Amino acid sequence: MDYKNIMKLISENIYSGIFIVDKKGIVIFYNKSANDLAGVNIENAIGKHILEIFPKLTNETSTIIRALTTGRGIKNYIQNYYNYQSKQVTILSTTIPYYENGQLEGAIEIFSDVDKYTNISRNGYNISNEVQLVEKANYTLDNIIGNSSEINKIKNKILKIANSKSPVLVYGETGTGKELLVQSIHNESYRRDMPFIAQNCAAIPETLLESILFGTTLGSFTGAKNSKGLIEAANGGTLFLDEINSMDITLQAKLLRFLEEGNIRRIGENKLRKVDVRVIAALNENPNDAITSGKIRKDLFFRLNVINFSLPPLRNNKEDIIELSNYFIYELNQELRKNIIGFSEEVLDFFYYYDWPGNTRELKHVIEHAMNITEKSILTVKDLPEYLIKSNEVKEYPNLVIKHSNQSLNEQLKQFEKRIICQALTENNHNITRTSKKLDIPRQTLYYKMDKLGIKVDKILDN
């Protein structure tokens, strides 16, 4: 492997600054961005000790020296220092010690300008590139597709608790629709016309998340301005904190204090600000596991867990797969300008037997892939993504009635009837008259059966 060419490629194309030092702290490599961001040039880098290049840093304040001393990495650290031109610089750095044959041989530091994260202004708030500022929640109860007992319980619970001020904790695997549920709560509440702001706690470096949530005052750190945090920005509305188990434990204590008192203090400010925000948080792992592993404080968990939702994974809720699949076809037909009318029997059986580790999101993406690939009006197994086919070892599946053998005969017949009606509706673009003719039943009988079986479609044509 030609390491020189690899390092040259990195030097010319990576926009973050990179320093590599040996175990003594002597610089052995840096790239062009290190020069641009940190004010370092060739005369002040290669072959010199890192503390010679940055004379105002010490063994305690230099992340590179700390990584060499402790042998541990330092992730997403905000660092202030003066470069060789005596100019103050603030960077966000990650420092990684590297080893050969079990022996520490040096450290690599990758850094970028912290202003990239802190000086982006939008609607009067200084927020990170990663912040998802949503002024209006788009999803409602109508977007929660399915008529299984589990889904109906969730819908009914949303209606009961929507107008409460109590915090909510949502648990569900990736792709189960946590934000869809949270936005539905917001839109069913009296806060529906106020801000809805969502933030994934895992998307922001730990050292920046506090300022993003609570805001800053002028001069509280280099580059800081008087700016609202997301909690203030959501005043009167809802703040959704996703993957809260990724939030730093110390910051969790500050969030708990806000939940208890309803007041916030911007970084560097003594003034308390009263804020009326409903906080909804989500976990992507089992709450007990998150507490045991120390990822979430017990006291914060109990404060958030006043109202809780547990979203079922799709593998445990397979009776909704047909309705979901038909809904996605209807939605994607409009988005992709297609005219797909349904699935082959083999695909529906395939969907039932697959475990769906990515849950509803994966189901939608699989259908979207197939709709882009197919040249027919019916999706077949050949249209499915290759990884899906290989994972399931395509074979002849038993029919739907057999695979619901753990249910009563009446329940099996209902599911089979629901499947036939959903397929016929899709094939006839939800036209009731054509669907009833295809099924050879009166229109009123079709309406009755749809109501009895909980079949809902966005658009029904009755002519």
N, C-alpha and C positions, 0 to 999 in steps of 0.2 A: 504494500500500500504506500502511495506517495504522499507522506504526511505534509511535505512542503507545499504541494499543490492544494491539499485540503485546507491548510492554514491560510493560503493566499485567497482561496475561494471564500473562506469565512471573513477574512479581512475586508474584502471588496464588497460583500453582499449582506452582511449582518449589520443592522442599524443600531443595535445595542453595543455599548462599549464592553470590551473584553480585556482583562488583565490575567496573565498566567505567571505565577511566581514559583520558584523552587522552594524547598523546605527551609531555606535560610531567609526567605523573603525577597530574594533577588528576582527582578522582572526578567522573564525570558521570552515573553511574547505580549504584544498588545496590537489592537487593530485600529483602523482609521477612525472609527467612531469614538474610541477612547480619546483620541486627540481632539475630536470635535466637541465631545461632551465634557471632558475633564481638563482640557487645556494641556495635554501632554504631548511632547514631541520626542523625536528619536534621541536627542541629546540628553533628555531628562527621563529616559525610561529604561531601555534595554541595558542590562548589566548593573543597574543601580538598585539599592534597597528601596522598598516601597516607602519607608519613612523618610528617605532622602528626597523623594519626589514630592511627597506631601509632608513638609516639615512640621506642620501644626497638628498632625495626627500623632497619637501615642500608641503604645502597645495595647492600652485598654480601649481606645476609641477606634482603632483600625479593625475593620471586619476581617481583613486578610490575616493580620497577625493573630486575631482571636481564633480564627479557623485553624491556623497552623498550631497554635498552642493547645487548643482543646481537642482537635481532630474531628470536630463536629461542624456541620454546615450551618449557615445562617441564611434564612429565607426572607425575602421581601423586607429589607431593612432600610429605613430612611436615614441617610447619613449626610451631615453637613461638614464641609472641610474647605480649606483654602488650597488652591492649586499653586504651581510654581510661579504663576503670574500674580499671586496674592489676591486672586479673585475668589469670592465665596461661591461654592457650588453645592447644590443639594441634589443627591441622586437616590434612586431606589435600586438597591443591589441585592443580589443573591450570591453567596460565596460558598464554594464546594471544595473541600479537601480531596485530593486524589492520592491513591495508593498504588504501589507496585509490590507484588509478592508480600502483601500484608504490611508494608512499611510506608509511612507517610512520606510522600515525595514533593508535595507542593500544594498549591491551591489555585482555583480558577474563580475569578469574580466577573459576573455579568451585570451590567448596570445600565440604567436609562435615566433620562431627565425626569425628576419627579413632577415638573410642571405639566408633563404629558398627562398626568392623572389629576392634578389639582386645579388647573386653571382653565378648564373647559366651562364656559358660561352658557347656561340655557335657562330661559325664563327667569333670570335674576339669580339663579342658584349656581354656584361653582360645583360641578359634579364630575365624576370620573367618566372616561369613555365607556366603561363597563356598566354604568348605572342605567337601569331601564326605567325611565321616567314615563309613566303612563298616566295621562290626564283623564282618561275614561276607561272603565273596564268594559270590554266588548262582549264577554260571555255572560249568558243568563241560564236559567234553569232549562230552557228549551234546548240548549246545546249539550246538556247531559243526556246522552242517548242510552237507552236500555230500559227494560221493563222488568228486570229480575227483582226479586224481593230485596236484595242488597242495595241496588240502585234506587229503588223506591223509598227505602228507609232513609237513604242519604238525602234525597230530595225533600222528604217530609221534615227531616231534621233541619235542613237549611231554612225552610219556611218558619220553623219554630224559633230559631235563634238569631235570625237575620238582624232584628232591631235591638238586640242586646248590646251593651257596651263591653261585655266580658271578652277577654282574650280568647283566641281559638288556636288549637294546635292540630295540625293535619299530618297524618303519617301515611305514606304510600311509597311504593317502589317507583323508580324512574319510569315515566311514561304512563302513569295511571290517571293523570289529569288533575293534579293538585291545584294548579293555578286556575283551571276552569272552574273548579269548586269554589275557590276563594273569590274569584270575580263574581260568581253567582251570588255568594253571600252579600257582597258589596251592593250588587244591583237590586237585591231584594230588600235592602235596608233603607232607612231614611237618609243615609249618607250617599245615596246613589248619584247625586248631582255634585258631590264634592270630590276632591282628588283621590285617585287610586294609584298608589305607587308601589312597585314591586322591585325588590332587590335580592339577587342571589348572593348570599354571604360568601360563597366559595369563589366568586368571580373577582373579588377585590382583595388585594394584599392586606394582611392583618393590620399593618401599621397605618393604613389609609382609611380603613372602614370606620373607625371612630369619628374622624372628621367628616366623612361623608354622611354618617347618620346624624351627628349632633351639631355640625356646622363649626365654623371657625371665626375668630376675631382677627382684626388686622394686627400682624406682627406676632401672632402666637407661635408661628414657626416660619421659616424662610418661604416667601412666596404666598403666605396665607393672606386672605382678604376677609372682609366682613361678609359672611355668606351663610345662608340657611342650610341646615342639613336636611336629610330626607324626612326626618320626623316632623320638623317644622313645616316642610313643604306639603306634608300630608294632612295638615291641621284641618279638622272637621271631617276628614275622610278616613281612608283605610291604608295602613302600611303592611305590606306582605313581605315577610322575611323568609325567603326560601333557603333550605339547607342551613338552618340555624346551628346545627351541630358542627358547622365549620367555623363558627365565630369564636374568637379568642375568649378564654374563660374570664379574663379580667374585664373585657368589654361586656360580657354577659352580665356581670355584676352591675355595671352602669345601666344597662337596659332594664334590669330588674328594678333598680331604683326609680327609673322613669315610670315603669308600670305601676309601682306602688304609690308614687307621689303625683304623677301627671305633670312633672316639671322637668325641663332640660336646662343644661348649662352648656353654652358653646365652648369649645376649646379656647382657653386663655381668657375667659370671661367670668366675672363673679355674679353677674345678673342671672336670676332664675326666670325662665319663660314658661308660662302655662300653655300647655298644648293638649288639645282634645283629639286624640287619634285612637282608632281601634287597631290593635296589633294582632295580626294573624301570622303565625309561624308554621313552617313545615319542616319535617324530618324525612330524609330518604333512607333511614335505617330504623330498625326496631327501637322504640324509646328506651326500653330496658337495657339494650346493648349500648346505646349512646350514653346512658348514665353510668353503667358499669365501667366503660372505657374512659370515662372522664371527659367526654366530648361535650356534654351539656351539664350544667349545674343542676343539682336536685331542686334547689329553691326556685330557680328559673323555670324548670320543667313544671313544677306544681303550680306556679303562677300562671303559666301559659295554658296549662291543661284543664282550665275551668270548663271549657267546652272542647271536645275532641272529635275528630273524624278519622276513621281508618278506611282508606280506599282499598278495595279488594284487587289483587292482581288478576289479570285477564284469565290466567290458567284456572283460577278458582271461580270464575264467573262466565263460563263458556256459553250459557244460554243466551247471552246478549251478543254473541259474535255475529250472528246472521243480521240482526238489526243494525249493528254498527257497520258491518261490511256494506250493506245496502245504502246506508247513510253516506258513507265515504264515496261510494260510486256516484251518488247523486251530486255531492259537493264537488268532486273532482271532475265530473263531466263538464260542469260550468267553468271551472278554473282552467282545465286543459283543453277545452273546446272539443271534447270527445263525445261519442254516443255509445258508450258501453252499456249493455242492458242487463248484465248479470254474470254469474259464475257457473262453471261446470260443477256437476255433482262431486267430482273428484276433488276440486279445489275446496269446496265447503267441508268435505270430510277431512281434508288436509288441515284446514284452519282449526278444526275441532281438536285434532290430535296433537297439534304443535303446542309447545309450552309457553310461547310468547314471553321471553325474558324481558323484552322491551315494551311489553304490555300494549295498550291501545295505540300509543304513538307508533310502535313497530308495525302494528296491523295496518294503520293508515299508510305508512311509507311503503309497505309491501304491495298494497293495492295500487298506490301511485306508480310504483315501479312497473307493475304489470300493465297498467293502463298506458304507459308510455311505450312499452315494448310490443304489445299485441297488435296484430293486424286484423283481428276479428272483433265481433261485437260481444263475444262471450269470453271471459278470462279463463284460461286453462292452466294446468300445472306448469306447462312449458314456459308460461309468461312470468312465473314467479322468480325472484332472485335466486341465483345459483347457490348462495350460502344456505338458503332456506331448504332447497331441495336436497342438498347433501346432508343437512342435519337431520332430515326426517326419513331418509331412505324410502323414497316414494314406492308405494305398494297399493294393492287393492284394499280399500277400507270397507268395513261393514257399513250398512246404511244407518241413518240417524236414529231410527227406532231402536235398533240393537244397542247402540252405544249409550242410550239413556236407560239401560235395563235396571239401574238402581232406583228408578222412579216408578211410581204406580203406572198402570196401563193408561189411565186417563191423562196423566201428565205427559207421558210419551206421545200420546195421540195429539195433545194440544201443541206440543213443540213441533211435531211433524206437520200439522195443519198450518201453524204459524210460518214455518219455513216455506211451504208451498205458496201461501198467499203473498209473502214478502217477495219471493222470486217473481211471481206473476205481476205484481205491482211494478217492480223494477223493469221488467221486460216491456211493460206497456206505459212507461213514463208516468206512472201514478194516475193514469186515466181509469176512473172507476167503471165506466161503461164497458170499455174494451177488456178490462181485467175480469169483470163479472161474466162477460161472454166467454172468455178463455176458460174460466173455471166452471162455466155452465151453471151459474147460480144467479138469482135475482140480485140487483144492486143493493136493495135494502138488507138482504141476507149478508152480503159482503160487508156493508157498513156495520152490521151487528157483530159479525165475527171479528172484524178489526178492533172494535171497541172491547169486546170480551177478551181478546188475546193481547190487548195493549199495543196494537200496531199503530204507530204514529209516523206520518210523513210530513215534510215541510209544505209540500204543495200538492193538492189533490185536484184533479180535473174531473168534472162530472158531466161530460157531454160526449 
